[in-house]
Amino acid sequence: MVGSSHEALHRIFQKDPALLTRALQGVLHVPFPEPRDFAVLNADLTEVEPIERRVDTLLRVETDDGAYLLVVESQGKKDEDKRGSWAYYLSFLYAKYRCEPVLIVITQSAATARWAAEPIRLGLPGWHSLTVRPLVLGPENVPVIANEREAERDVPLAVLSAMTHGRGPQSAAILESLAVALRTIDSESAAVFVQFVDSCLADPRAKQIWRDLMTAINYFWRHPLAEQVREEGRVEEGARMTLGILEWRGIPVPDAVRERVQACTDLEQLKTWAQRAVHATAAEDLFVGEDDRT
């Protein structure tokens, strides 16, 4: 299960490697040759035991013009240490595989995208021993796909659009179009894409819109993320019910009791408290006997 936007932003290219070459050709307008085959490679570039170096995603692409290594780095913010590590990655990979490495950086931040696109030049002024020029995918060049038909034409690209622009003013239209488009692909792939998008939505309103949209799609409920959403919903309802019973019976609810109930994530515990609320004479009666346990 994907647990962060950092992971989702590069894992999507493991799920659909062809999306990466389409992005290079269609978004960045790089004349990348048509791929014949892809292979996901080990991303561990460690040479010496104490120094671990690992790229996010590494793909080998076979084309009529030869083989290429596509190095995908998910970048959340500026990190000057990358000037050294990215140059190392490319040099190491070329020495190991003897084919051309291409660095692609993907980010949700326009400022980070502009920083990442700056060439990294190592050597003397005016005579650079090594120059690294990352290709960058971010909010300023990934297309905004807010049309259902456009989303259906290239679902993985629509997923990338949602992951990249999920914080913007068009997020609702993007998510609604993607929700419709997901119905046109196989359920297993759709479930994976659902999780990628969910992991990248930092805006609480956008995340709630996405989860509301997904509740109507059957495949979503077979995914581990769905069980998390259902469990969260049951827990919230249990807390509301417990407090609601006390308030309906006219029993004052101190802040300490309210906070304890709302903080509880154990559904069985909430059921017990709801049953006690029916007969309680004070809000603190919910916890009778519990605070004395050792």
C-alpha positions as CSV (number, residue, x, y, z in Angstrom):
1,M,0.0,0.0,0.0
2,V,1.4,3.4,-1.0
3,G,1.8,5.6,2.1
4,S,3.0,9.0,0.8
5,S,2.9,11.4,-2.1
6,H,6.7,10.9,-2.6
7,E,6.2,7.2,-3.2
8,A,3.1,7.6,-5.4
9,L,4.7,10.2,-7.7
10,H,7.4,7.8,-8.9
11,R,5.6,4.5,-8.4
12,I,3.0,5.4,-11.1
13,F,5.8,5.0,-13.7
14,Q,6.5,1.5,-12.4
15,K,2.8,0.8,-12.8
16,D,2.7,2.2,-16.4
17,P,6.3,2.8,-17.7
18,A,4.9,3.9,-21.1
19,L,3.4,6.9,-19.4
20,L,7.0,8.2,-18.7
21,T,8.0,8.1,-22.4
22,R,4.6,9.7,-23.3
23,A,5.4,12.5,-20.8
24,L,8.8,13.0,-22.3
25,Q,7.5,13.2,-25.8
26,G,4.2,15.0,-25.2
27,V,4.8,17.2,-22.1
28,L,8.5,17.9,-22.3
29,H,8.7,17.7,-26.1
30,V,11.9,15.6,-25.9
31,P,12.4,13.5,-29.1
32,F,12.6,10.3,-27.2
33,P,12.5,7.2,-29.5
34,E,9.5,4.8,-29.3
35,P,10.1,2.1,-26.7
36,R,9.9,-1.6,-27.6
37,D,10.2,-2.9,-24.1
38,F,10.6,-1.9,-20.4
39,A,12.2,-3.4,-17.4
40,V,12.1,-2.1,-13.8
41,L,15.6,-2.4,-12.4
42,N,16.9,-2.5,-8.8
43,A,17.0,1.1,-7.5
44,D,19.8,0.4,-5.0
45,L,23.1,2.1,-6.1
46,T,25.0,1.3,-3.0
47,E,28.7,0.5,-3.5
48,V,30.2,0.7,0.0
49,E,28.3,-0.8,2.9
50,P,28.1,2.4,5.2
51,I,27.0,4.6,2.3
52,E,23.5,3.9,0.9
53,R,22.4,5.5,-2.3
54,R,19.1,4.7,-3.8
55,V,17.1,6.2,-6.7
56,D,13.3,6.3,-6.5
57,T,12.5,4.4,-9.7
58,L,14.8,3.0,-12.3
59,L,13.6,1.8,-15.7
60,R,15.5,0.3,-18.6
61,V,13.9,1.1,-22.0
62,E,14.8,-0.7,-25.2
63,T,14.3,1.3,-28.4
64,D,15.4,1.0,-32.0
65,D,18.1,3.6,-31.2
66,G,19.5,1.6,-28.3
67,A,18.8,1.2,-24.6
68,Y,18.2,4.0,-22.1
69,L,18.0,4.2,-18.3
70,L,15.2,6.4,-17.0
71,V,16.0,7.6,-13.5
72,V,12.9,9.0,-11.8
73,E,13.3,11.1,-8.7
74,S,10.2,12.4,-6.7
75,Q,11.1,15.7,-5.1
76,G,9.0,17.5,-2.5
77,K,11.2,20.5,-1.9
78,K,14.6,22.0,-2.7
79,D,17.6,19.9,-1.6
80,E,21.0,21.2,-2.5
81,D,22.5,17.7,-1.6
82,K,20.9,16.5,-4.8
83,R,23.5,18.4,-6.8
84,G,26.0,15.7,-5.8
85,S,23.7,12.7,-5.6
86,W,22.1,13.1,-9.0
87,A,25.4,13.5,-10.7
88,Y,26.6,10.4,-8.8
89,Y,23.5,8.4,-9.9
90,L,24.0,9.1,-13.6
91,S,27.8,8.4,-13.5
92,F,27.4,5.2,-11.6
93,L,24.6,3.9,-13.8
94,Y,26.5,4.7,-17.0
95,A,29.5,2.9,-15.7
96,K,27.4,-0.1,-14.5
97,Y,25.1,-0.6,-17.5
98,R,27.0,1.2,-20.3
99,C,23.8,2.8,-21.7
100,E,22.6,6.4,-21.6
101,P,21.0,7.5,-18.3
102,V,18.2,10.1,-18.3
103,L,17.2,11.9,-15.1
104,I,13.5,12.9,-14.7
105,V,12.4,14.8,-11.6
106,I,8.7,14.9,-10.7
107,T,7.2,17.3,-8.2
108,Q,3.9,18.9,-7.0
109,S,5.6,22.2,-6.3
110,A,6.2,24.8,-9.0
111,A,9.1,26.4,-7.1
112,T,10.7,23.0,-6.6
113,A,10.3,22.3,-10.4
114,R,12.0,25.6,-11.3
115,W,14.9,24.8,-8.9
116,A,15.2,21.2,-10.1
117,A,15.4,22.3,-13.8
118,E,18.5,24.4,-13.2
119,P,21.6,22.7,-14.7
120,I,24.1,21.2,-12.3
121,R,27.6,22.2,-13.5
122,L,30.7,20.7,-11.9
123,G,34.2,21.8,-12.7
124,L,35.9,25.1,-13.5
125,P,34.0,28.3,-14.5
126,G,33.7,28.2,-18.2
127,W,35.0,24.6,-18.4
128,H,32.6,22.1,-16.9
129,S,33.8,18.6,-16.3
130,L,30.3,17.4,-15.8
131,T,26.9,18.9,-16.5
132,V,23.6,17.4,-15.3
133,R,20.4,18.7,-16.9
134,P,17.3,17.1,-15.3
135,L,14.0,16.9,-17.1
136,V,11.3,18.1,-14.8
137,L,7.6,17.2,-14.6
138,G,5.5,19.6,-12.4
139,P,2.5,21.8,-12.1
140,E,3.7,24.2,-14.8
141,N,3.9,21.6,-17.6
142,V,1.9,18.5,-16.7
143,P,-1.5,19.1,-18.4
144,V,-4.6,19.9,-16.5
145,I,-7.1,17.2,-17.5
146,A,-10.5,18.3,-16.3
147,N,-12.5,16.8,-19.2
148,E,-14.0,13.3,-19.0
149,R,-13.3,12.4,-22.7
150,E,-9.7,13.6,-22.4
151,A,-9.2,11.6,-19.2
152,E,-10.6,8.5,-20.9
153,R,-8.1,8.8,-23.8
154,D,-5.1,8.5,-21.4
155,V,-6.1,7.4,-17.9
156,P,-2.5,7.2,-16.5
157,L,-1.8,10.8,-17.7
158,A,-5.1,11.9,-16.1
159,V,-3.9,10.2,-12.9
160,L,-0.6,12.1,-13.1
161,S,-2.6,15.3,-13.6
162,A,-4.6,14.7,-10.5
163,M,-1.5,13.9,-8.5
164,T,0.3,17.0,-9.7
165,H,-2.6,19.5,-9.6
166,G,-4.5,18.2,-6.6
167,R,-3.9,21.4,-4.6
168,G,-5.1,23.8,-7.3
169,P,-8.5,25.5,-7.9
170,Q,-9.4,23.0,-10.7
171,S,-8.9,19.9,-8.4
172,A,-12.6,19.1,-8.2
173,A,-13.1,19.1,-12.0
174,I,-9.9,17.0,-12.4
175,L,-10.9,14.5,-9.8
176,E,-14.5,14.2,-11.2
177,S,-13.2,13.6,-14.7
178,L,-10.7,11.0,-13.5
179,A,-13.4,9.2,-11.4
180,V,-15.4,8.7,-14.6
181,A,-12.4,7.6,-16.7
182,L,-11.3,5.0,-14.1
183,R,-14.4,3.0,-15.0
184,T,-13.0,2.4,-18.5
185,I,-9.9,0.4,-17.3
186,D,-9.5,-2.9,-15.5
187,S,-10.4,-2.8,-11.8
188,E,-7.0,-3.8,-10.5
189,S,-5.2,-1.0,-12.2
190,A,-7.9,1.4,-11.3
191,A,-7.6,0.4,-7.6
192,V,-3.8,1.1,-7.7
193,F,-4.4,4.5,-9.3
194,V,-7.0,5.4,-6.7
195,Q,-4.4,4.9,-4.0
196,F,-1.7,6.9,-5.8
197,V,-4.1,9.9,-6.1
198,D,-5.3,9.6,-2.5
199,S,-1.7,9.6,-1.3
200,C,-0.9,12.9,-3.2
201,L,-3.9,15.0,-2.1
202,A,-2.6,17.2,0.7
203,D,-5.6,19.5,0.6
204,P,-8.2,18.0,3.0
205,R,-11.1,19.3,0.9
206,A,-9.7,17.7,-2.3
207,K,-9.1,14.4,-0.4
208,Q,-12.7,14.4,0.9
209,I,-14.0,15.1,-2.6
210,W,-11.9,12.2,-4.0
211,R,-13.1,9.7,-1.3
212,D,-16.7,10.7,-1.8
213,L,-16.4,10.1,-5.5
214,M,-14.8,6.7,-4.9
215,T,-17.5,5.4,-2.6
216,A,-19.7,4.9,-5.7
217,I,-17.2,2.7,-7.5
218,N,-17.2,-1.0,-6.6
219,Y,-13.6,-1.8,-7.3
220,F,-12.5,0.8,-4.8
221,W,-14.1,-1.1,-1.9
222,R,-11.9,-4.2,-2.7
223,H,-8.7,-2.1,-2.2
224,P,-7.0,-1.9,1.2
225,L,-7.4,1.9,1.2
226,A,-11.2,1.4,1.1
227,E,-11.2,-0.6,4.3
228,Q,-9.3,2.3,5.9
229,V,-11.9,4.7,4.7
230,R,-14.8,2.5,5.9
231,E,-13.1,2.1,9.3
232,E,-12.5,5.8,9.7
233,G,-16.2,6.4,8.8
234,R,-17.4,3.9,11.4
235,V,-15.2,5.3,14.1
236,E,-16.4,8.9,13.4
237,E,-20.0,7.8,13.5
238,G,-19.4,5.9,16.8
239,A,-17.9,9.0,18.4
240,R,-20.8,11.1,17.2
241,M,-23.4,8.6,18.4
242,T,-21.8,8.4,21.9
243,L,-21.7,12.1,22.4
244,G,-25.1,12.6,20.8
245,I,-26.8,10.2,23.2
246,L,-25.4,12.1,26.2
247,E,-26.5,15.5,24.7
248,W,-29.9,14.2,23.8
249,R,-30.4,13.0,27.4
250,G,-29.4,16.5,28.7
251,I,-26.1,15.3,30.3
252,P,-23.4,18.0,30.1
253,V,-20.3,16.8,28.3
254,P,-17.0,18.3,29.6
255,D,-14.3,19.1,27.1
256,A,-12.1,16.3,28.5
257,V,-14.7,13.7,27.9
258,R,-15.5,15.0,24.4
259,E,-11.8,15.0,23.4
260,R,-11.3,11.5,24.8
261,V,-14.2,10.1,22.8
262,Q,-13.3,11.9,19.6
263,A,-9.7,10.7,19.9
264,C,-10.7,7.0,20.3
265,T,-10.0,4.9,17.2
266,D,-11.2,1.6,18.7
267,L,-14.6,0.8,17.3
268,E,-15.4,-1.8,19.9
269,Q,-14.6,0.7,22.7
270,L,-16.8,3.3,21.1
271,K,-19.7,0.7,21.0
272,T,-19.2,0.1,24.7
273,W,-19.3,3.8,25.5
274,A,-22.4,4.3,23.4
275,Q,-24.2,1.6,25.4
276,R,-23.1,3.1,28.7
277,A,-24.3,6.5,27.5
278,V,-27.9,5.2,27.4
279,H,-27.9,4.7,31.2
280,A,-25.2,7.2,32.4
281,T,-26.0,9.9,34.9
282,A,-22.8,11.8,34.2
283,A,-20.6,11.9,31.1
284,E,-17.7,10.5,33.1
285,D,-19.7,7.3,33.6
286,L,-18.6,6.2,30.2
287,F,-15.2,5.4,31.6
288,V,-16.2,3.7,34.8
289,G,-13.7,1.0,35.8
290,E,-11.4,1.7,32.9
291,D,-9.1,4.3,34.5
292,D,-8.6,1.9,37.5
293,R,-7.1,-0.9,35.3
294,T,-3.4,-1.6,35.6
